Amino acid sequence: MFKEGIFSFLVLLFFFLTPNLVRGADLRIINYTIMPSIGKLSGYLEGNTSYKKNYIGGFHNLAKILFPAEDISLNYIPYNSYDKALQQTMIYNNSDNNPEIILGALFDEDKLEYLEYIPIPIYTDYKVVVLKKENLPSNIGEFKKNLQALIDNLSQNKKGVIIKSQNFKEIEGKIYDTSNTIDEAMEKVFLENRYLITTWSSISDYIERNKKVGKLNTLSILQYPKNSVYYFIALNKNSKLLSTKTTDGKLFIDDITDKLNLIIQSSEINKILEN
């Protein structure tokens, strides 16, 4: 009896004195995803072995800083469309097959039933309108600083197109189509004379990938820097990060939010996203 008591005491003492081993046992794998096709913010694949794919740059760098390595192992799940990334995050159910976090989400009140947004923008983008030069209004000068007025004018005789889940208020009530990707949307601009309302990061990424294509010269891109678009981190409502604690006794969600606040306030965010 005495020996059993000594043995139990030594086991407890061992675990108390070696907390890192306990941490390793509790290490959680967190699936995350990122809005695709927004250039450097989407990051890129650095090395691709049969053992591991390492994604770096943009929001990947931010994720690695925000989520404590001693508690979390990050696993990136890529998608080729923003809508797919968003929908897969919304249906997360503690499965290995779905992300529970998306970086680069646009705030959408209709998604609040499924997603918890950290209320701190991680990047500020802006809206643009893309169309062929031949389809510009003759009095375009009147609309260069008024996005809503431009959309109202164009929609009188043209059909718009947006990237699915980029639900911008300016096009509400207008006749428009949705495309899954920026590439699909641009095909409608070229072939069907549509006008596209999207973000500067999305069209910049498209131009960079297609810069050798001559037909880009036929485009006009009207920029509206004052019409901001904010990207957020959103978690599925079932994410355990909303209810569990770090090894330091702090709720994961509070720890992430506090770190993000410090990064924003110290102006380190741009360095993180650009490296």
Backbone as CSV, one residue per row, in Angstrom:
resi,resn,N_x,N_y,N_z,CA_x,CA_y,CA_z,C_x,C_y,C_z
1,MET,0.840,-1.202,0.000,0.000,0.000,0.000,0.873,1.249,0.000
2,PHE,1.899,1.221,0.865,2.812,2.366,0.976,3.571,2.562,-0.341
3,LYS,4.008,1.442,-0.966,4.737,1.526,-2.218,3.864,2.099,-3.326
4,GLU,2.572,1.676,-3.355,1.658,2.194,-4.372,1.462,3.699,-4.212
5,GLY,1.401,4.145,-2.947,1.239,5.580,-2.676,2.444,6.365,-3.137
6,ILE,3.648,5.843,-2.877,4.879,6.506,-3.317,4.929,6.576,-4.839
7,PHE,4.522,5.471,-5.499,4.545,5.425,-6.955,3.601,6.482,-7.542
8,SER,2.381,6.582,-6.999,1.410,7.573,-7.483,1.928,8.983,-7.283
9,PHE,2.571,9.206,-6.144,3.115,10.536,-5.858,4.196,10.910,-6.867
10,LEU,5.073,9.926,-7.190,6.154,10.188,-8.134,5.619,10.458,-9.535
11,VAL,4.548,9.742,-9.915,3.942,9.976,-11.237,3.380,11.385,-11.324
12,LEU,2.657,11.794,-10.276,2.086,13.147,-10.253,3.190,14.208,-10.275
13,LEU,4.271,13.963,-9.510,5.378,14.903,-9.463,6.046,15.026,-10.820
14,PHE,6.176,13.895,-11.517,6.792,13.895,-12.840,6.020,14.780,-13.808
15,PHE,4.677,14.623,-13.842,3.860,15.420,-14.750,3.835,16.888,-14.352
16,PHE,3.900,17.156,-13.057,3.909,18.541,-12.585,5.201,19.248,-12.995
17,LEU,6.304,18.533,-12.932,7.598,19.126,-13.236,7.912,19.144,-14.725
18,THR,7.103,18.454,-15.534,7.351,18.416,-16.986,6.096,18.829,-17.745
19,PRO,5.678,20.095,-17.594,4.449,20.549,-18.233,4.494,20.511,-19.742
20,ASN,5.670,20.611,-20.338,5.761,20.611,-21.794,5.303,19.294,-22.395
21,LEU,5.505,18.205,-21.647,5.044,16.920,-22.127,3.521,16.868,-22.134
22,VAL,2.938,17.471,-21.145,1.482,17.526,-21.098,0.968,18.386,-22.246
23,ARG,1.671,19.480,-22.501,1.274,20.348,-23.595,1.310,19.586,-24.917
24,GLY,2.362,18.813,-25.102,2.482,18.059,-26.337,1.325,17.096,-26.518
25,ALA,0.879,16.500,-25.425,-0.220,15.548,-25.496,-1.517,16.259,-25.846
26,ASP,-1.644,17.534,-25.429,-2.875,18.288,-25.645,-2.835,19.103,-26.933
27,LEU,-1.774,18.967,-27.717,-1.615,19.770,-28.919,-2.796,19.558,-29.861
28,ARG,-3.432,20.650,-30.254,-4.594,20.585,-31.126,-4.201,20.928,-32.550
29,ILE,-4.727,20.166,-33.500,-4.550,20.489,-34.905,-5.721,21.366,-35.328
30,ILE,-5.407,22.561,-35.817,-6.433,23.503,-36.230,-6.400,23.653,-37.743
31,ASN,-7.494,23.334,-38.389,-7.612,23.543,-39.824,-8.021,24.989,-40.092
32,TYR,-7.294,25.637,-40.987,-7.655,26.999,-41.349,-7.611,27.158,-42.858
33,THR,-8.265,28.197,-43.343,-8.220,28.498,-44.768,-8.090,30.004,-44.945
34,ILE,-7.885,30.427,-46.177,-7.628,31.832,-46.497,-8.383,32.192,-47.770
35,MET,-8.903,33.419,-47.823,-9.514,33.864,-49.073,-8.475,33.763,-50.187
36,PRO,-8.787,33.057,-51.260,-7.810,32.909,-52.348,-7.820,34.078,-53.319
37,SER,-6.823,34.101,-54.176,-6.729,35.055,-55.287,-6.743,36.513,-54.854
38,ILE,-6.020,36.802,-53.771,-5.820,38.192,-53.378,-4.320,38.472,-53.234
39,GLY,-3.581,37.933,-54.182,-2.160,38.231,-54.295,-1.338,37.829,-53.083
40,LYS,-0.480,38.735,-52.638,0.449,38.447,-51.553,-0.265,38.108,-50.254
41,LEU,-1.495,38.564,-50.098,-2.237,38.255,-48.876,-2.567,36.768,-48.788
42,SER,-2.776,36.139,-49.937,-3.061,34.704,-49.960,-1.807,33.867,-49.701
43,GLY,-0.637,34.500,-49.806,0.611,33.777,-49.580,0.927,32.839,-50.735
44,TYR,1.915,31.988,-50.509,2.294,31.047,-51.550,2.939,29.808,-50.937
45,LEU,3.066,28.786,-51.748,3.625,27.516,-51.311,5.139,27.556,-51.437
46,GLU,5.836,27.382,-50.316,7.296,27.350,-50.300,7.739,25.910,-50.063
47,GLY,8.156,25.260,-51.113,8.561,23.863,-50.980,7.347,22.963,-50.936
48,ASN,7.465,21.817,-51.514,6.336,20.888,-51.560,6.896,19.470,-51.598
49,THR,7.021,18.890,-50.426,7.533,17.525,-50.338,6.381,16.573,-50.099
50,SER,6.672,15.306,-50.161,5.635,14.304,-49.903,5.240,14.284,-48.434
51,TYR,6.061,14.939,-47.599,5.784,14.948,-46.165,5.033,16.205,-45.718
52,LYS,5.348,17.334,-46.343,4.762,18.576,-45.851,4.744,19.661,-46.912
53,LYS,3.647,20.413,-46.935,3.553,21.604,-47.765,3.636,22.811,-46.844
54,ASN,4.553,23.706,-47.128,4.751,24.863,-46.259,4.297,26.136,-46.972
55,TYR,3.225,26.719,-46.458,2.697,27.953,-47.033,3.184,29.138,-46.204
56,ILE,3.663,30.160,-46.891,4.181,31.336,-46.191,3.642,32.604,-46.851
57,GLY,3.906,33.732,-46.196,3.498,35.021,-46.725,2.078,35.391,-46.323
58,GLY,1.784,36.680,-46.356,0.435,37.169,-46.140,-0.232,36.668,-44.874
59,PHE,-1.457,36.219,-45.028,-2.247,35.791,-43.880,-1.703,34.527,-43.218
60,HIS,-0.883,33.737,-43.952,-0.248,32.565,-43.333,0.699,33.015,-42.224
61,ASN,1.475,34.053,-42.495,2.386,34.579,-41.475,1.619,35.047,-40.248
62,LEU,0.506,35.720,-40.479,-0.302,36.222,-39.371,-0.856,35.076,-38.539
63,ALA,-1.325,34.024,-39.192,-1.881,32.876,-38.470,-0.835,32.246,-37.556
64,LYS,0.391,32.130,-38.053,1.449,31.498,-37.259,1.811,32.328,-36.029
65,ILE,1.624,33.647,-36.123,1.919,34.514,-34.983,0.781,34.504,-33.970
66,LEU,-0.447,34.469,-34.464,-1.602,34.581,-33.573,-1.895,33.311,-32.784
67,PHE,-1.657,32.156,-33.397,-2.027,30.904,-32.749,-0.806,30.279,-32.076
68,PRO,-0.828,30.162,-30.755,0.356,29.721,-29.996,0.825,28.331,-30.394
69,ALA,2.087,28.259,-30.792,2.646,26.998,-31.290,2.663,25.907,-30.227
70,GLU,2.733,26.303,-28.931,2.780,25.283,-27.886,1.426,24.634,-27.654
71,ASP,0.368,25.259,-28.191,-0.976,24.719,-28.012,-1.596,24.214,-29.309
72,ILE,-1.141,24.747,-30.445,-1.834,24.519,-31.711,-0.860,24.160,-32.824
73,SER,-1.266,23.190,-33.631,-0.564,22.867,-34.867,-1.498,23.242,-36.017
74,LEU,-1.071,24.181,-36.853,-1.913,24.691,-37.926,-1.846,23.804,-39.172
75,ASN,-3.022,23.566,-39.760,-3.111,22.797,-40.996,-3.928,23.592,-42.009
76,TYR,-3.280,23.994,-43.109,-3.935,24.827,-44.112,-4.701,23.986,-45.122
77,ILE,-5.952,24.372,-45.369,-6.779,23.720,-46.384,-7.100,24.751,-47.470
78,PRO,-6.525,24.613,-48.657,-6.750,25.612,-49.719,-8.013,25.333,-50.529
79,TYR,-8.606,26.410,-51.048,-9.742,26.318,-51.963,-9.493,27.302,-53.102
80,ASN,-10.097,27.050,-54.259,-9.849,27.933,-55.403,-10.882,29.047,-55.524
81,SER,-11.848,29.093,-54.602,-12.807,30.196,-54.631,-13.106,30.655,-53.209
82,TYR,-13.387,31.943,-53.076,-13.713,32.500,-51.763,-14.987,31.882,-51.213
83,ASP,-15.991,31.726,-52.056,-17.259,31.166,-51.597,-17.081,29.757,-51.045
84,LYS,-16.273,28.946,-51.711,-16.027,27.573,-51.248,-15.323,27.584,-49.892
85,ALA,-14.303,28.448,-49.748,-13.582,28.558,-48.472,-14.530,28.986,-47.357
86,LEU,-15.398,29.937,-47.671,-16.350,30.441,-46.680,-17.366,29.378,-46.293
87,GLN,-17.939,28.719,-47.287,-18.962,27.711,-47.016,-18.398,26.535,-46.225
88,GLN,-17.189,26.108,-46.552,-16.584,24.978,-45.838,-16.293,25.344,-44.386
89,THR,-15.950,26.604,-44.131,-15.741,27.051,-42.749,-17.067,27.095,-42.002
90,MET,-18.120,27.479,-42.688,-19.434,27.584,-42.054,-20.019,26.231,-41.654
91,ILE,-19.626,25.154,-42.352,-20.198,23.845,-42.038,-19.270,23.003,-41.156
92,TYR,-18.223,23.611,-40.659,-17.286,22.879,-39.788,-18.026,22.222,-38.624
93,ASN,-17.675,20.982,-38.346,-18.305,20.255,-37.232,-17.284,19.377,-36.508
94,ASN,-16.164,20.002,-36.152,-15.071,19.281,-35.499,-14.548,18.138,-36.356
95,SER,-14.584,18.341,-37.663,-14.126,17.327,-38.602,-12.718,17.638,-39.078
96,ASP,-12.004,16.587,-39.483,-10.667,16.775,-40.042,-10.737,17.347,-41.459
97,ASN,-11.928,17.364,-42.038,-12.061,17.711,-43.447,-12.429,19.163,-43.702
98,ASN,-12.732,19.917,-42.670,-13.183,21.290,-42.857,-12.379,22.255,-41.998
99,PRO,-12.169,23.467,-42.502,-11.505,24.483,-41.670,-12.467,25.037,-40.634
100,GLU,-11.938,25.401,-39.479,-12.774,26.058,-38.483,-12.484,27.549,-38.409
101,ILE,-11.474,27.994,-39.172,-11.097,29.404,-39.197,-10.842,29.834,-40.641
102,ILE,-11.292,31.033,-40.989,-10.961,31.621,-42.281,-10.358,32.992,-42.055
103,LEU,-9.241,33.252,-42.688,-8.606,34.573,-42.646,-8.879,35.274,-43.970
104,GLY,-9.356,36.517,-43.886,-9.696,37.260,-45.084,-11.174,37.248,-45.383
105,ALA,-11.995,36.977,-44.358,-13.444,36.952,-44.556,-13.998,38.374,-44.612
106,LEU,-14.951,38.591,-45.504,-15.680,39.849,-45.548,-16.838,39.752,-44.566
107,PHE,-17.071,40.814,-43.811,-18.162,40.756,-42.847,-19.496,40.649,-43.574
108,ASP,-20.303,39.711,-43.121,-21.622,39.484,-43.709,-22.581,39.154,-42.575
109,GLU,-23.525,40.065,-42.339,-24.453,39.888,-41.227,-25.247,38.595,-41.346
110,ASP,-25.508,38.162,-42.567,-26.272,36.930,-42.777,-25.513,35.682,-42.341
111,LYS,-24.188,35.815,-42.148,-23.381,34.644,-41.768,-23.192,34.531,-40.251
112,LEU,-23.762,35.467,-39.486,-23.521,35.488,-38.043,-24.100,34.267,-37.325
113,GLU,-25.022,33.588,-37.933,-25.563,32.372,-37.332,-24.513,31.264,-37.293
114,TYR,-23.543,31.335,-38.212,-22.553,30.269,-38.354,-21.136,30.695,-37.972
115,LEU,-20.851,31.989,-38.084,-19.488,32.463,-37.897,-19.379,33.498,-36.791
116,GLU,-18.262,33.451,-36.082,-17.917,34.457,-35.077,-16.760,35.276,-35.643
117,TYR,-16.986,36.561,-35.859,-15.956,37.436,-36.414,-15.159,38.093,-35.288
118,ILE,-13.846,38.055,-35.391,-13.030,38.872,-34.486,-13.135,40.303,-35.006
119,PRO,-13.664,41.227,-34.204,-14.043,42.555,-34.715,-12.875,43.524,-34.913
120,ILE,-11.787,43.011,-35.473,-10.615,43.845,-35.766,-10.184,43.532,-37.198
121,PRO,-10.290,44.491,-38.104,-9.872,44.215,-39.498,-8.385,43.865,-39.565
122,ILE,-8.067,42.836,-40.329,-6.668,42.457,-40.490,-6.074,43.066,-41.758
123,TYR,-6.945,43.605,-42.607,-6.451,44.296,-43.808,-7.573,45.162,-44.364
124,THR,-7.201,46.324,-44.892,-8.180,47.213,-45.508,-7.919,47.294,-47.011
125,ASP,-8.893,46.871,-47.780,-8.840,46.881,-49.233,-9.812,47.956,-49.733
126,TYR,-10.033,48.031,-51.024,-11.049,48.954,-51.529,-11.658,48.409,-52.815
127,LYS,-12.776,49.004,-53.210,-13.552,48.512,-54.342,-13.076,49.108,-55.665
128,VAL,-13.251,48.319,-56.708,-12.948,48.762,-58.063,-14.056,48.279,-58.993
129,VAL,-14.168,48.948,-60.124,-15.066,48.500,-61.188,-14.209,48.238,-62.415
130,VAL,-14.396,47.070,-63.019,-13.608,46.666,-64.184,-14.554,46.469,-65.368
131,LEU,-14.231,47.078,-66.481,-15.009,46.906,-67.705,-14.139,47.243,-68.900
132,LYS,-14.603,46.880,-70.079,-13.856,47.209,-71.292,-13.979,48.702,-71.573
133,LYS,-12.918,49.275,-72.070,-12.884,50.721,-72.309,-14.037,51.182,-73.198
134,GLU,-14.405,50.330,-74.138,-15.479,50.700,-75.073,-16.837,50.819,-74.385
135,ASN,-16.938,50.278,-73.156,-18.202,50.324,-72.430,-18.258,51.407,-71.365
136,LEU,-17.234,52.249,-71.326,-17.243,53.357,-70.368,-18.335,54.367,-70.740
137,PRO,-19.038,54.920,-69.758,-20.000,55.979,-70.054,-19.290,57.176,-70.688
138,SER,-19.965,57.857,-71.583,-19.348,58.999,-72.257,-19.011,60.113,-71.280
139,ASN,-19.777,60.191,-70.197,-19.539,61.216,-69.181,-18.887,60.616,-67.932
140,ILE,-17.878,59.786,-68.160,-17.251,59.047,-67.070,-16.681,59.955,-65.988
141,GLY,-16.294,61.162,-66.357,-15.726,62.081,-65.365,-16.649,62.349,-64.200
142,GLU,-17.948,62.245,-64.433,-18.929,62.498,-63.381,-18.952,61.380,-62.332
143,PHE,-18.417,60.226,-62.691,-18.554,59.048,-61.826,-17.244,58.575,-61.206
144,LYS,-16.153,59.262,-61.498,-14.856,58.776,-61.033,-14.700,58.806,-59.517
145,LYS,-15.514,59.592,-58.831,-15.425,59.654,-57.374,-16.692,59.164,-56.687
146,ASN,-17.632,58.650,-57.461,-18.910,58.208,-56.888,-19.249,56.824,-57.411
147,LEU,-18.888,55.813,-56.636,-19.079,54.426,-57.059,-20.555,54.090,-57.250
148,GLN,-21.393,54.480,-56.313,-22.808,54.147,-56.426,-23.428,54.761,-57.675
149,ALA,-23.053,56.010,-57.980,-23.582,56.663,-59.176,-23.134,55.933,-60.440
150,LEU,-21.889,55.436,-60.451,-21.392,54.689,-61.605,-22.191,53.398,-61.789
151,ILE,-22.394,52.648,-60.702,-23.141,51.392,-60.791,-24.565,51.659,-61.266
152,ASP,-25.175,52.718,-60.736,-26.537,53.062,-61.156,-26.582,53.354,-62.651
153,ASN,-25.562,54.044,-63.153,-25.515,54.388,-64.567,-25.293,53.151,-65.435
154,LEU,-24.312,52.345,-65.066,-23.984,51.164,-65.869,-25.130,50.161,-65.913
155,SER,-25.827,50.029,-64.791,-26.873,49.012,-64.692,-28.108,49.329,-65.533
156,GLN,-28.171,50.530,-66.089,-29.312,50.891,-66.926,-29.355,50.076,-68.220
157,ASN,-28.177,49.725,-68.724,-28.164,48.953,-69.975,-27.116,47.837,-69.997
158,LYS,-26.531,47.566,-68.823,-25.541,46.497,-68.760,-25.779,45.636,-67.521
159,LYS,-25.355,44.397,-67.628,-25.491,43.465,-66.517,-24.171,43.398,-65.765
160,GLY,-24.246,43.457,-64.459,-23.035,43.378,-63.652,-22.660,41.951,-63.321
161,VAL,-21.488,41.790,-62.740,-21.036,40.487,-62.250,-20.211,40.719,-60.995
162,ILE,-20.375,39.847,-60.022,-19.559,39.890,-58.809,-19.003,38.503,-58.548
163,ILE,-17.959,38.446,-57.750,-17.424,37.162,-57.304,-18.304,36.677,-56.160
164,LYS,-18.722,35.449,-56.225,-19.676,34.912,-55.259,-19.201,35.112,-53.829
165,SER,-20.087,35.635,-52.993,-19.881,35.959,-51.576,-19.203,37.313,-51.353
166,GLN,-18.808,37.993,-52.429,-18.401,39.397,-52.300,-19.667,40.242,-52.512
167,ASN,-20.484,40.295,-51.471,-21.799,40.912,-51.593,-21.732,42.404,-51.264
168,PHE,-21.534,43.223,-52.291,-21.387,44.654,-52.083,-22.729,45.361,-52.205
169,LYS,-22.973,46.283,-51.296,-24.276,46.957,-51.229,-24.582,47.763,-52.495
170,GLU,-23.546,48.243,-53.188,-23.766,49.095,-54.355,-24.539,48.397,-55.470
171,ILE,-24.477,47.075,-55.493,-25.118,46.346,-56.597,-26.459,45.739,-56.189
172,GLU,-26.867,45.963,-54.945,-28.161,45.455,-54.481,-29.289,46.078,-55.304
173,GLY,-30.230,45.250,-55.693,-31.349,45.736,-56.497,-31.062,45.819,-57.978
174,LYS,-29.828,45.563,-58.358,-29.442,45.603,-59.775,-29.461,44.173,-60.345
175,ILE,-29.460,44.079,-61.657,-29.401,42.762,-62.316,-27.934,42.381,-62.479
176,TYR,-27.557,41.277,-61.897,-26.161,40.853,-61.993,-26.052,39.339,-61.841
177,ASP,-24.929,38.804,-62.253,-24.600,37.390,-62.095,-23.487,37.249,-61.077
178,THR,-23.295,36.044,-60.580,-22.153,35.750,-59.722,-21.246,34.733,-60.414
179,SER,-19.956,34.867,-60.176,-18.974,33.903,-60.676,-18.204,33.359,-59.488
180,ASN,-17.763,32.117,-59.583,-17.054,31.494,-58.466,-15.672,32.092,-58.248
181,THR,-15.027,32.509,-59.325,-13.659,33.013,-59.224,-13.504,34.294,-60.028
182,ILE,-12.421,35.017,-59.754,-12.111,36.237,-60.508,-11.876,35.904,-61.977
183,ASP,-11.309,34.748,-62.263,-11.052,34.351,-63.648,-12.360,34.162,-64.416
184,GLU,-13.334,33.521,-63.775,-14.629,33.329,-64.412,-15.331,34.671,-64.623
185,ALA,-15.240,35.546,-63.635,-15.874,36.854,-63.739,-15.271,37.666,-64.881
186,MET,-13.952,37.582,-65.024,-13.288,38.354,-66.076,-13.632,37.836,-67.469
187,GLU,-13.905,36.564,-67.599,-14.344,36.032,-68.884,-15.662,36.679,-69.300
188,LYS,-16.534,36.938,-68.335,-17.811,37.595,-68.642,-17.596,39.059,-69.010
189,VAL,-16.592,39.676,-68.407,-16.257,41.056,-68.769,-15.794,41.116,-70.225
190,PHE,-14.937,40.182,-70.612,-14.382,40.190,-71.960,-15.388,39.715,-73.018
191,LEU,-16.090,38.640,-72.718,-16.925,37.999,-73.735,-18.371,38.485,-73.750
192,GLU,-18.856,38.978,-72.607,-20.268,39.357,-72.530,-20.459,40.838,-72.201
193,ASN,-19.357,41.587,-72.245,-19.410,43.031,-71.998,-20.044,43.383,-70.651
194,ARG,-19.771,42.593,-69.633,-20.261,42.891,-68.287,-19.337,43.895,-67.611
195,TYR,-19.826,44.483,-66.543,-18.949,45.253,-65.662,-18.813,44.466,-64.366
196,LEU,-17.620,44.462,-63.792,-17.325,43.702,-62.583,-17.034,44.655,-61.436
197,ILE,-17.681,44.436,-60.305,-17.318,45.153,-59.090,-16.644,44.160,-58.159
198,THR,-15.420,44.486,-57.760,-14.647,43.580,-56.917,-13.680,44.409,-56.067
199,THR,-12.639,43.763,-55.548,-11.652,44.470,-54.731,-10.368,44.701,-55.526
200,TRP,-9.617,45.686,-55.099,-8.345,45.983,-55.747,-7.399,44.786,-55.660
201,SER,-7.362,44.105,-54.517,-6.464,42.948,-54.367,-6.833,41.832,-55.329
202,SER,-8.122,41.624,-55.544,-8.565,40.555,-56.445,-8.175,40.839,-57.885
203,ILE,-8.420,42.063,-58.357,-8.095,42.365,-59.747,-6.582,42.481,-59.937
204,SER,-5.869,42.963,-58.920,-4.406,43.038,-59.016,-3.798,41.656,-59.166
205,ASP,-4.338,40.695,-58.408,-3.852,39.318,-58.509,-4.116,38.765,-59.906
206,TYR,-5.287,39.043,-60.433,-5.637,38.575,-61.786,-4.689,39.171,-62.825
207,ILE,-4.436,40.465,-62.727,-3.552,41.135,-63.692,-2.138,40.589,-63.618
208,GLU,-1.657,40.347,-62.399,-0.303,39.813,-62.232,-0.177,38.438,-62.882
209,ARG,-1.203,37.616,-62.742,-1.159,36.271,-63.312,-1.361,36.252,-64.826
210,ASN,-1.918,37.348,-65.361,-2.229,37.392,-66.799,-1.553,38.569,-67.504
211,LYS,-0.440,39.055,-66.934,0.170,40.279,-67.443,0.709,40.155,-68.868
212,LYS,0.890,38.945,-69.359,1.375,38.770,-70.723,0.241,38.654,-71.736
213,VAL,-0.978,38.732,-71.244,-2.137,38.612,-72.129,-2.487,39.987,-72.694
214,GLY,-2.482,40.099,-74.001,-2.664,41.390,-74.651,-4.005,42.048,-74.388
215,LYS,-5.051,41.240,-74.169,-6.386,41.829,-74.039,-6.567,42.654,-72.759
216,LEU,-5.598,42.594,-71.847,-5.675,43.440,-70.654,-5.655,44.918,-71.037
217,ASN,-5.069,45.216,-72.187,-4.994,46.612,-72.641,-6.362,47.179,-72.992
218,THR,-7.346,46.303,-73.153,-8.692,46.775,-73.517,-9.512,47.143,-72.286
219,LEU,-8.939,46.946,-71.099,-9.687,47.152,-69.859,-9.532,48.549,-69.287
220,SER,-10.551,48.967,-68.581,-10.475,50.157,-67.749,-10.796,49.723,-66.322
221,ILE,-9.943,50.120,-65.384,-10.140,49.766,-63.975,-10.339,51.058,-63.186
222,LEU,-11.543,51.283,-62.737,-11.881,52.481,-61.983,-11.740,52.179,-60.495
223,GLN,-10.868,52.923,-59.831,-10.550,52.658,-58.427,-11.288,53.626,-57.496
224,TYR,-11.750,53.079,-56.373,-12.485,53.876,-55.388,-11.887,53.644,-53.993
225,PRO,-10.738,54.249,-53.720,-10.034,54.028,-52.444,-10.853,54.391,-51.208
226,LYS,-11.804,55.294,-51.360,-12.621,55.685,-50.200,-13.721,54.680,-49.891
227,ASN,-13.973,53.771,-50.832,-14.965,52.716,-50.605,-14.243,51.480,-50.074
228,SER,-13.997,51.491,-48.782,-13.150,50.479,-48.149,-13.818,49.114,-48.068
229,VAL,-12.980,48.104,-48.100,-13.396,46.714,-47.881,-12.500,46.155,-46.790
230,TYR,-13.090,45.618,-45.735,-12.314,45.128,-44.592,-12.314,43.604,-44.559
231,TYR,-11.115,43.045,-44.350,-10.968,41.601,-44.203,-10.828,41.257,-42.716
232,PHE,-11.503,40.183,-42.297,-11.515,39.774,-40.897,-11.094,38.307,-40.746
233,ILE,-10.865,37.929,-39.497,-10.740,36.515,-39.129,-12.099,36.072,-38.625
234,ALA,-12.598,34.962,-39.140,-13.889,34.433,-38.698,-13.724,32.977,-38.282
235,LEU,-14.377,32.604,-37.192,-14.329,31.244,-36.671,-15.725,30.636,-36.724
236,ASN,-15.781,29.358,-37.010,-17.055,28.659,-36.930,-17.564,28.695,-35.496
237,LYS,-18.876,28.825,-35.328,-19.476,28.918,-33.995,-19.193,27.677,-33.138
238,ASN,-18.873,26.545,-33.795,-18.563,25.312,-33.069,-17.086,25.178,-32.718
239,SER,-16.289,26.170,-33.092,-14.854,26.088,-32.824,-14.589,26.048,-31.324
240,LYS,-13.763,25.118,-30.914,-13.413,25.008,-29.497,-12.550,26.171,-29.029
241,LEU,-11.997,26.913,-29.979,-11.202,28.083,-29.610,-12.052,29.132,-28.898
242,LEU,-13.361,29.050,-29.071,-14.261,30.007,-28.433,-14.554,29.662,-26.977
243,SER,-14.220,28.430,-26.581,-14.561,28.019,-25.211,-13.405,27.414,-24.428
244,THR,-12.331,26.981,-25.101,-11.216,26.366,-24.391,-10.114,27.373,-24.113
245,LYS,-9.199,26.965,-23.249,-8.155,27.882,-22.789,-6.771,27.436,-23.250
246,THR,-5.870,28.389,-23.288,-4.476,28.081,-23.570,-3.852,27.470,-22.324
247,THR,-2.599,27.036,-22.452,-1.917,26.473,-21.284,-1.667,27.531,-20.211
248,ASP,-1.810,28.788,-20.581,-1.653,29.876,-19.609,-2.966,30.239,-18.924
249,GLY,-4.032,29.499,-19.252,-5.304,29.726,-18.597,-6.168,30.792,-19.224
250,LYS,-5.822,31.240,-20.418,-6.563,32.296,-21.098,-7.391,31.687,-22.229
251,LEU,-8.601,32.184,-22.432,-9.390,31.693,-23.548,-8.637,31.941,-24.858
252,PHE,-8.623,30.934,-25.738,-7.941,31.079,-27.012,-8.417,32.322,-27.752
253,ILE,-9.729,32.536,-27.812,-10.272,33.649,-28.568,-9.795,34.982,-27.999
254,ASP,-9.699,35.077,-26.663,-9.207,36.312,-26.038,-7.722,36.510,-26.309
255,ASP,-6.976,35.409,-26.283,-5.543,35.471,-26.549,-5.282,35.944,-27.984
256,ILE,-6.045,35.397,-28.937,-5.900,35.778,-30.340,-6.252,37.247,-30.535
257,THR,-7.353,37.660,-29.928,-7.814,39.048,-30.071,-6.804,40.029,-29.480
258,ASP,-6.273,39.705,-28.308,-5.284,40.594,-27.669,-4.019,40.707,-28.508
259,LYS,-3.548,39.578,-29.032,-2.358,39.606,-29.883,-2.594,40.443,-31.136
260,LEU,-3.767,40.274,-31.734,-4.087,41.016,-32.946,-4.136,42.512,-32.659
261,ASN,-4.709,42.881,-31.530,-4.754,44.292,-31.129,-3.353,44.883,-31.026
262,LEU,-2.459,44.146,-30.390,-1.081,44.630,-30.220,-0.381,44.786,-31.558
263,ILE,-0.602,43.824,-32.454,0.026,43.874,-33.774,-0.462,45.087,-34.560
264,ILE,-1.765,45.338,-34.501,-2.335,46.477,-35.225,-1.823,47.793,-34.638
265,GLN,-1.845,47.907,-33.313,-1.444,49.145,-32.643,0.037,49.459,-32.840
266,SER,0.843,48.422,-32.958,2.288,48.630,-33.124,2.692,48.809,-34.586
267,SER,1.693,48.763,-35.484,1.940,48.917,-36.927,2.813,47.804,-37.502
268,GLU,2.843,46.651,-36.833,3.624,45.516,-37.332,2.879,44.721,-38.393
269,ILE,1.590,44.987,-38.543,0.756,44.157,-39.411,1.250,44.142,-40.853
270,ASN,1.676,45.299,-41.368,2.128,45.362,-42.758,3.402,44.550,-42.980
271,LYS,4.322,44.603,-42.016,5.553,43.819,-42.133,5.247,42.331,-42.157
272,ILE,4.312,41.920,-41.320,3.944,40.509,-41.241,3.333,40.042,-42.561
273,LEU,2.435,40.832,-43.105,1.717,40.439,-44.316,2.598,40.477,-45.553
274,GLU,3.604,41.338,-45.543,4.442,41.499,-46.736,5.636,40.565,-46.768
275,ASN,6.032,40.014,-45.632,7.214,39.142,-45.592,6.900,37.758,-46.112
